[in-house]
């Protein structure tokens, strides 16, 4: 069971990039804070923040950037990318034209550890011209633990949902 969970996790060590790309779907703020830390460390000049619409008629990127600013990061670190995507594939289709307009050739995608393999596959398929790396965000408050995911209810749900999305993607759904 551990091997099945470890398969989902395929993250890189942070490295210099032209742009950090924060994928949507993190309501705890871990992804944007990890990205902000990478920008602060000088690994990229800025971070593109994906933001699907949804809550109170606003985009997730609005909330995420405000959250990072409230944690002491300058707003100048971030580029809002409001969109209406509802999947990683649709999100890539929405973000890649902007990534290319910004002139980025090497990107660091920030997402949760359980989402790293699928995110890498999606972005490499849709953007073979880009050097794509994927970094797992710090999620110490409630991490997905491949070694014992079955002991925690939230980890069990994460495991099942991520595998369903992985199979659906493999089937072209």
FIKOLZA-1660 file (N, C-alpha, C; in steps of 0.1 Angstrom, whole numbers, plus 5000, padded with zeros to 4 digits):
% residues 173
   i   px   py   pz ch aa at
   1 5008 4988 5000  A  X  N
   1 5000 5000 5000  A  X CA
   1 5009 5013 5000  A  X  C
   2 5020 5012 5006  A  X  N
   2 5029 5023 5006  A  X CA
   2 5034 5026 4992  A  X  C
   3 5037 5016 4985  A  X  N
   3 5042 5018 4971  A  X CA
   3 5032 5026 4962  A  X  C
   4 5019 5022 4964  A  X  N
   4 5009 5029 4956  A  X CA
   4 5009 5044 4960  A  X  C
   5 5010 5047 4972  A  X  N
   5 5010 5061 4976  A  X CA
   5 5023 5068 4972  A  X  C
   6 5034 5061 4973  A  X  N
   6 5047 5068 4969  A  X CA
   6 5047 5071 4954  A  X  C
   7 5040 5063 4946  A  X  N
   7 5040 5065 4932  A  X CA
   7 5034 5079 4929  A  X  C
   8 5025 5084 4937  A  X  N
   8 5018 5096 4934  A  X CA
   8 5028 5108 4936  A  X  C
   9 5038 5106 4945  A  X  N
   9 5048 5117 4948  A  X CA
   9 5060 5116 4940  A  X  C
  10 5062 5127 4932  A  X  N
  10 5074 5128 4923  A  X CA
  10 5078 5142 4923  A  X  C
  11 5085 5146 4933  A  X  N
  11 5088 5160 4934  A  X CA
  11 5103 5163 4933  A  X  C
  12 5107 5175 4929  A  X  N
  12 5121 5179 4927  A  X CA
  12 5125 5188 4938  A  X  C
  13 5138 5189 4940  A  X  N
  13 5144 5198 4949  A  X CA
  13 5143 5212 4942  A  X  C
  14 5139 5222 4949  A  X  N
  14 5139 5236 4943  A  X CA
  14 5152 5240 4936  A  X  C
  15 5151 5246 4925  A  X  N
  15 5162 5250 4917  A  X CA
  15 5159 5264 4910  A  X  C
  16 5168 5271 4905  A  X  N
  16 5165 5283 4898  A  X CA
  16 5156 5281 4886  A  X  C
  17 5147 5291 4885  A  X  N
  17 5137 5290 4874  A  X CA
  17 5134 5304 4869  A  X  C
  18 5127 5305 4857  A  X  N
  18 5123 5318 4852  A  X CA
  18 5110 5322 4859  A  X  C
  19 5102 5312 4864  A  X  N
  19 5089 5315 4870  A  X CA
  19 5085 5304 4879  A  X  C
  20 5079 5307 4890  A  X  N
  20 5073 5297 4899  A  X CA
  20 5058 5297 4895  A  X  C
  21 5051 5286 4894  A  X  N
  21 5037 5285 4890  A  X CA
  21 5030 5278 4902  A  X  C
  22 5021 5285 4908  A  X  N
  22 5013 5279 4919  A  X CA
  22 5000 5274 4914  A  X  C
  23 4998 5261 4915  A  X  N
  23 4985 5255 4910  A  X CA
  23 4974 5258 4921  A  X  C
  24 4962 5259 4916  A  X  N
  24 4951 5261 4924  A  X CA
  24 4947 5249 4932  A  X  C
  25 4938 5251 4942  A  X  N
  25 4933 5240 4949  A  X CA
  25 4938 5238 4963  A  X  C
  26 4946 5248 4968  A  X  N
  26 4951 5247 4982  A  X CA
  26 4944 5258 4990  A  X  C
  27 4935 5254 4998  A  X  N
  27 4927 5263 5006  A  X CA
  27 4934 5267 5019  A  X  C
  28 4946 5260 5022  A  X  N
  28 4953 5263 5034  A  X CA
  28 4964 5273 5032  A  X  C
  29 4968 5276 5020  A  X  N
  29 4978 5286 5017  A  X CA
  29 4992 5281 5017  A  X  C
  30 4994 5268 5017  A  X  N
  30 5007 5262 5017  A  X CA
  30 5015 5263 5004  A  X  C
  31 5007 5262 4993  A  X  N
  31 5014 5264 4980  A  X CA
  31 5019 5278 4978  A  X  C
  32 5011 5288 4980  A  X  N
  32 5016 5301 4978  A  X CA
  32 5027 5305 4987  A  X  C
  33 5027 5301 5000  A  X  N
  33 5037 5304 5009  A  X CA
  33 5050 5297 5005  A  X  C
  34 5049 5285 5000  A  X  N
  34 5061 5278 4995  A  X CA
  34 5067 5286 4983  A  X  C
  35 5058 5290 4974  A  X  N
  35 5063 5297 4962  A  X CA
  35 5069 5311 4966  A  X  C
  36 5063 5318 4976  A  X  N
  36 5068 5330 4980  A  X CA
  36 5082 5328 4986  A  X  C
  37 5084 5318 4993  A  X  N
  37 5097 5314 4999  A  X CA
  37 5107 5312 4988  A  X  C
  38 5103 5306 4977  A  X  N
  38 5113 5303 4966  A  X CA
  38 5117 5317 4960  A  X  C
  39 5107 5326 4958  A  X  N
  39 5110 5339 4952  A  X CA
  39 5119 5347 4962  A  X  C
  40 5116 5346 4975  A  X  N
  40 5124 5353 4985  A  X CA
  40 5139 5348 4985  A  X  C
  41 5140 5335 4983  A  X  N
  41 5154 5329 4982  A  X CA
  41 5161 5332 4969  A  X  C
  42 5154 5339 4960  A  X  N
  42 5161 5343 4947  A  X CA
  42 5161 5332 4937  A  X  C
  43 5153 5321 4939  A  X  N
  43 5152 5310 4929  A  X CA
  43 5144 5314 4916  A  X  C
  44 5136 5324 4917  A  X  N
  44 5128 5329 4906  A  X CA
  44 5124 5343 4908  A  X  C
  45 5122 5351 4897  A  X  N
  45 5119 5365 4899  A  X CA
  45 5104 5368 4904  A  X  C
  46 5096 5357 4902  A  X  N
  46 5082 5359 4906  A  X CA
  46 5074 5346 4905  A  X  C
  47 5062 5347 4910  A  X  N
  47 5053 5335 4910  A  X CA
  47 5040 5339 4903  A  X  C
  48 5036 5330 4894  A  X  N
  48 5023 5331 4888  A  X CA
  48 5013 5323 4896  A  X  C
  49 5002 5329 4900  A  X  N
  49 4992 5323 4910  A  X CA
  49 4980 5320 4902  A  X  C
  50 4977 5307 4900  A  X  N
  50 4965 5303 4893  A  X CA
  50 4953 5306 4903  A  X  C
  51 4942 5310 4897  A  X  N
  51 4930 5313 4905  A  X CA
  51 4917 5311 4898  A  X  C
  52 4912 5299 4899  A  X  N
  52 4898 5297 4894  A  X CA
  52 4888 5305 4902  A  X  C
  53 4877 5308 4895  A  X  N
  53 4867 5315 4902  A  X CA
  53 4859 5306 4911  A  X  C
  54 4851 5312 4920  A  X  N
  54 4843 5303 4927  A  X CA
  54 4837 5309 4940  A  X  C
  55 4845 5313 4949  A  X  N
  55 4840 5317 4962  A  X CA
  55 4837 5332 4962  A  X  C
  56 4824 5335 4966  A  X  N
  56 4820 5349 4967  A  X CA
  56 4822 5357 4954  A  X  C
  57 4822 5350 4943  A  X  N
  57 4824 5357 4930  A  X CA
  57 4838 5362 4928  A  X  C
  58 4848 5357 4935  A  X  N
  58 4862 5361 4934  A  X CA
  58 4870 5349 4929  A  X  C
  59 4882 5352 4925  A  X  N
  59 4891 5341 4921  A  X CA
  59 4900 5337 4932  A  X  C
  60 4904 5324 4932  A  X  N
  60 4913 5319 4943  A  X CA
  60 4926 5327 4943  A  X  C
  61 4931 5332 4932  A  X  N
  61 4944 5339 4932  A  X CA
  61 4942 5352 4940  A  X  C
  62 4931 5358 4940  A  X  N
  62 4929 5370 4949  A  X CA
  62 4931 5367 4963  A  X  C
  63 4924 5356 4968  A  X  N
  63 4926 5352 4982  A  X CA
  63 4940 5348 4985  A  X  C
  64 4946 5340 4976  A  X  N
  64 4959 5335 4979  A  X CA
  64 4970 5346 4980  A  X  C
  65 4969 5355 4971  A  X  N
  65 4979 5366 4971  A  X CA
  65 4977 5375 4984  A  X  C
  66 4964 5378 4987  A  X  N
  66 4962 5386 4999  A  X CA
  66 4967 5378 5012  A  X  C
  67 4965 5365 5012  A  X  N
  67 4970 5357 5023  A  X CA
  67 4985 5358 5024  A  X  C
  68 4993 5357 5013  A  X  N
  68 5007 5357 5013  A  X CA
  68 5012 5371 5018  A  X  C
  69 5005 5382 5013  A  X  N
  69 5008 5395 5017  A  X CA
  69 5006 5397 5032  A  X  C
  70 4996 5391 5037  A  X  N
  70 4993 5392 5052  A  X CA
  70 5004 5385 5060  A  X  C
  71 5011 5376 5053  A  X  N
  71 5022 5368 5060  A  X CA
  71 5035 5375 5058  A  X  C
  72 5035 5387 5052  A  X  N
  72 5048 5395 5051  A  X CA
  72 5055 5394 5038  A  X  C
  73 5049 5388 5028  A  X  N
  73 5055 5388 5014  A  X CA
  73 5050 5400 5006  A  X  C
  74 5059 5406 4998  A  X  N
  74 5054 5418 4990  A  X CA
  74 5045 5413 4979  A  X  C
  75 5035 5421 4976  A  X  N
  75 5026 5418 4965  A  X CA
  75 5033 5417 4952  A  X  C
  76 5045 5424 4950  A  X  N
  76 5052 5424 4938  A  X CA
  76 5058 5411 4934  A  X  C
  77 5058 5401 4944  A  X  N
  77 5063 5388 4941  A  X CA
  77 5053 5380 4932  A  X  C
  78 5041 5384 4931  A  X  N
  78 5030 5376 4925  A  X CA
  78 5024 5382 4913  A  X  C
  79 5020 5373 4904  A  X  N
  79 5012 5376 4892  A  X CA
  79 4999 5368 4893  A  X  C
  80 4988 5375 4894  A  X  N
  80 4975 5368 4894  A  X CA
  80 4972 5363 4881  A  X  C
  81 4967 5350 4881  A  X  N
  81 4962 5344 4868  A  X CA
  81 4948 5339 4870  A  X  C
  82 4938 5348 4870  A  X  N
  82 4925 5343 4872  A  X CA
  82 4920 5335 4860  A  X  C
  83 4913 5324 4862  A  X  N
  83 4908 5316 4852  A  X CA
  83 4896 5308 4856  A  X  C
  84 4890 5300 4848  A  X  N
  84 4878 5293 4852  A  X CA
  84 4880 5278 4851  A  X  C
  85 4893 5273 4852  A  X  N
  85 4896 5259 4851  A  X CA
  85 4890 5251 4863  A  X  C
  86 4887 5238 4861  A  X  N
  86 4882 5229 4871  A  X CA
  86 4890 5216 4871  A  X  C
  87 4901 5216 4864  A  X  N
  87 4910 5204 4864  A  X CA
  87 4924 5208 4861  A  X  C
  88 4934 5199 4864  A  X  N
  88 4948 5203 4862  A  X CA
  88 4950 5205 4847  A  X  C
  89 4944 5197 4838  A  X  N
  89 4945 5198 4824  A  X CA
  89 4940 5212 4819  A  X  C
  90 4928 5215 4823  A  X  N
  90 4922 5228 4820  A  X CA
  90 4931 5240 4825  A  X  C
  91 4936 5238 4837  A  X  N
  91 4944 5248 4843  A  X CA
  91 4957 5250 4835  A  X  C
  92 4963 5240 4831  A  X  N
  92 4975 5241 4822  A  X CA
  92 4972 5248 4809  A  X  C
  93 4960 5245 4803  A  X  N
  93 4956 5251 4791  A  X CA
  93 4954 5266 4793  A  X  C
  94 4949 5270 4805  A  X  N
  94 4947 5284 4808  A  X CA
  94 4960 5291 4811  A  X  C
  95 4970 5285 4818  A  X  N
  95 4982 5291 4822  A  X CA
  95 4993 5291 4812  A  X  C
  96 4994 5281 4804  A  X  N
  96 5006 5280 4795  A  X CA
  96 5007 5292 4785  A  X  C
  97 4997 5297 4779  A  X  N
  97 4998 5309 4771  A  X CA
  97 5004 5321 4778  A  X  C
  98 5000 5323 4791  A  X  N
  98 5006 5334 4799  A  X CA
  98 5020 5331 4803  A  X  C
  99 5023 5319 4806  A  X  N
  99 5037 5315 4809  A  X CA
  99 5046 5318 4798  A  X  C
 100 5042 5314 4786  A  X  N
 100 5050 5317 4774  A  X CA
 100 5051 5332 4771  A  X  C
 101 5040 5340 4773  A  X  N
 101 5040 5354 4771  A  X CA
 101 5050 5361 4780  A  X  C
 102 5051 5355 4792  A  X  N
 102 5061 5360 4802  A  X CA
 102 5075 5357 4799  A  X  C
 103 5077 5348 4789  A  X  N
 103 5091 5344 4784  A  X CA
 103 5097 5334 4793  A  X  C
 104 5089 5327 4801  A  X  N
 104 5095 5316 4809  A  X CA
 104 5098 5304 4801  A  X  C
 105 5110 5299 4803  A  X  N
 105 5114 5286 4796  A  X CA
 105 5116 5275 4807  A  X  C
 106 5119 5279 4819  A  X  N
 106 5121 5269 4830  A  X CA
 106 5111 5273 4841  A  X  C
 107 5102 5264 4844  A  X  N
 107 5092 5267 4855  A  X CA
 107 5093 5257 4866  A  X  C
 108 5090 5262 4878  A  X  N
 108 5089 5254 4890  A  X CA
 108 5074 5254 4894  A  X  C
 109 5067 5243 4892  A  X  N
 109 5053 5242 4896  A  X CA
 109 5053 5238 4911  A  X  C
 110 5045 5245 4918  A  X  N
 110 5043 5242 4933  A  X CA
 110 5029 5236 4935  A  X  C
 111 5028 5225 4941  A  X  N
 111 5016 5218 4944  A  X CA
 111 5018 5209 4956  A  X  C
 112 5008 5202 4961  A  X  N
 112 5010 5193 4972  A  X CA
 112 5017 5180 4967  A  X  C
 113 5023 5173 4977  A  X  N
 113 5031 5162 4973  A  X CA
 113 5024 5151 4965  A  X  C
 114 5011 5148 4969  A  X  N
 114 5003 5138 4963  A  X CA
 114 4999 5141 4948  A  X  C
 115 5001 5154 4945  A  X  N
 115 4996 5159 4931  A  X CA
 115 5008 5161 4922  A  X  C
 116 5021 5158 4927  A  X  N
 116 5033 5162 4919  A  X CA
 116 5034 5153 4907  A  X  C
 117 5032 5140 4907  A  X  N
 117 5034 5132 4895  A  X CA
 117 5024 5136 4884  A  X  C
 118 5011 5137 4888  A  X  N
 118 5001 5140 4878  A  X CA
 118 5003 5154 4872  A  X  C
 119 5007 5164 4881  A  X  N
 119 5009 5177 4875  A  X CA
 119 5021 5177 4866  A  X  C
 120 5032 5170 4869  A  X  N
 120 5043 5169 4860  A  X CA
 120 5039 5163 4847  A  X  C
 121 5031 5152 4847  A  X  N
 121 5027 5146 4834  A  X CA
 121 5019 5155 4826  A  X  C
 122 5009 5162 4832  A  X  N
 122 5001 5171 4825  A  X CA
 122 5009 5183 4818  A  X  C
 123 5018 5189 4826  A  X  N
 123 5025 5200 4820  A  X CA
 123 5036 5196 4810  A  X  C
 124 5042 5185 4812  A  X  N
 124 5052 5180 4802  A  X CA
 124 5045 5176 4789  A  X  C
 125 5033 5170 4790  A  X  N
 125 5026 5167 4778  A  X CA
 125 5022 5179 4770  A  X  C
 126 5017 5189 4778  A  X  N
 126 5011 5201 4771  A  X CA
 126 5022 5211 4767  A  X  C
 127 5034 5210 4774  A  X  N
 127 5044 5220 4771  A  X CA
 127 5058 5213 4770  A  X  C
 128 5060 5205 4760  A  X  N
 128 5073 5198 4758  A  X CA
 128 5084 5208 4756  A  X  C
 129 5081 5220 4752  A  X  N
 129 5091 5231 4749  A  X CA
 129 5096 5237 4762  A  X  C
 130 5090 5234 4773  A  X  N
 130 5094 5240 4786  A  X CA
 130 5102 5230 4795  A  X  C
 131 5111 5235 4803  A  X  N
 131 5117 5227 4813  A  X CA
 131 5109 5228 4825  A  X  C
 132 5102 5217 4828  A  X  N
 132 5092 5217 4839  A  X CA
 132 5097 5209 4851  A  X  C
 133 5097 5216 4862  A  X  N
 133 5101 5209 4875  A  X CA
 133 5089 5211 4884  A  X  C
 134 5087 5201 4894  A  X  N
 134 5076 5202 4903  A  X CA
 134 5081 5201 4917  A  X  C
 135 5077 5210 4925  A  X  N
 135 5081 5211 4939  A  X CA
 135 5069 5209 4948  A  X  C
 136 5070 5200 4958  A  X  N
 136 5060 5198 4968  A  X CA
 136 5060 5209 4978  A  X  C
 137 5048 5215 4981  A  X  N
 137 5047 5225 4991  A  X CA
 137 5049 5220 5005  A  X  C
 138 5052 5228 5014  A  X  N
 138 5053 5225 5028  A  X CA
 138 5039 5223 5033  A  X  C
 139 5035 5211 5038  A  X  N
 139 5022 5209 5042  A  X CA
 139 5023 5202 5056  A  X  C
 140 5031 5208 5065  A  X  N
 140 5033 5202 5078  A  X CA
 140 5021 5201 5087  A  X  C
 141 5011 5210 5085  A  X  N
 141 4999 5209 5093  A  X CA
 141 4991 5196 5091  A  X  C
 142 4990 5192 5079  A  X  N
 142 4983 5179 5076  A  X CA
 142 4989 5173 5063  A  X  C
 143 5001 5167 5065  A  X  N
 143 5007 5162 5053  A  X CA
 143 5001 5149 5048  A  X  C
 144 5003 5146 5035  A  X  N
 144 4999 5133 5029  A  X CA
 144 5012 5124 5032  A  X  C
 145 5010 5114 5039  A  X  N
 145 5021 5105 5043  A  X CA
 145 5021 5092 5036  A  X  C
 146 5028 5089 5025  A  X  N
 146 5028 5077 5018  A  X CA
 146 5031 5064 5027  A  X  C
 147 5039 5066 5037  A  X  N
 147 5043 5055 5045  A  X CA
 147 5031 5049 5054  A  X  C
 148 5021 5057 5057  A  X  N
 148 5010 5052 5065  A  X CA
 148 4997 5060 5062  A  X  C
 149 4994 5062 5049  A  X  N
 149 4983 5070 5045  A  X CA
 149 4970 5064 5050  A  X  C
 150 4969 5051 5051  A  X  N
 150 4957 5044 5054  A  X CA
 150 4952 5046 5069  A  X  C
 151 4961 5051 5077  A  X  N
 151 4958 5054 5092  A  X CA
 151 4950 5066 5094  A  X  C
 152 4949 5075 5084  A  X  N
 152 4943 5088 5086  A  X CA
 152 4932 5090 5076  A  X  C
 153 4921 5094 5081  A  X  N
 153 4909 5095 5072  A  X CA
 153 4911 5105 5060  A  X  C
 154 4917 5117 5063  A  X  N
 154 4920 5127 5052  A  X CA
 154 4930 5121 5042  A  X  C
 155 4940 5114 5047  A  X  N
 155 4949 5108 5038  A  X CA
 155 4943 5097 5029  A  X  C
 156 4934 5089 5035  A  X  N
 156 4927 5079 5027  A  X CA
 156 4919 5086 5016  A  X  C
 157 4912 5097 5019  A  X  N
 157 4904 5104 5009  A  X CA
 157 4913 5109 4998  A  X  C
 158 4924 5115 5002  A  X  N
 158 4934 5121 4993  A  X CA
 158 4939 5110 4984  A  X  C
 159 4943 5099 4989  A  X  N
 159 4948 5088 4981  A  X CA
 159 4938 5083 4971  A  X  C
 160 4926 5081 4975  A  X  N
 160 4915 5076 4966  A  X CA
 160 4912 5086 4955  A  X  C
 161 4910 5099 4959  A  X  N
 161 4907 5109 4949  A  X CA
 161 4918 5111 4939  A  X  C
 162 4931 5111 4944  A  X  N
 162 4942 5113 4935  A  X CA
 162 4944 5101 4925  A  X  C
 163 4942 5089 4930  A  X  N
 163 4942 5078 4921  A  X CA
 163 4931 5078 4911  A  X  C
 164 4919 5082 4915  A  X  N
 164 4908 5083 4905  A  X CA
 164 4912 5093 4894  A  X  C
 165 4918 5105 4898  A  X  N
 165 4921 5115 4888  A  X CA
 165 4933 5110 4879  A  X  C
 166 4942 5102 4885  A  X  N
 166 4953 5096 4878  A  X CA
 166 4948 5087 4867  A  X  C
 167 4939 5078 4871  A  X  N
 167 4933 5068 4861  A  X CA
 167 4925 5076 4851  A  X  C
 168 4917 5086 4855  A  X  N
 168 4909 5093 4845  A  X CA
 168 4918 5100 4835  A  X  C
 169 4929 5106 4840  A  X  N
 169 4938 5112 4830  A  X CA
 169 4945 5102 4821  A  X  C
 170 4948 5090 4826  A  X  N
 170 4954 5080 4817  A  X CA
 170 4944 5075 4806  A  X  C
 171 4931 5076 4810  A  X  N
 171 4921 5072 4800  A  X CA
 171 4916 5084 4791  A  X  C
 172 4922 5096 4793  A  X  N
 172 4919 5107 4785  A  X CA
 172 4906 5114 4789  A  X  C
 173 4902 5112 4801  A  X  N
 173 4889 5117 4806  A  X CA
 173 4891 5131 4813  A  X  C
% end
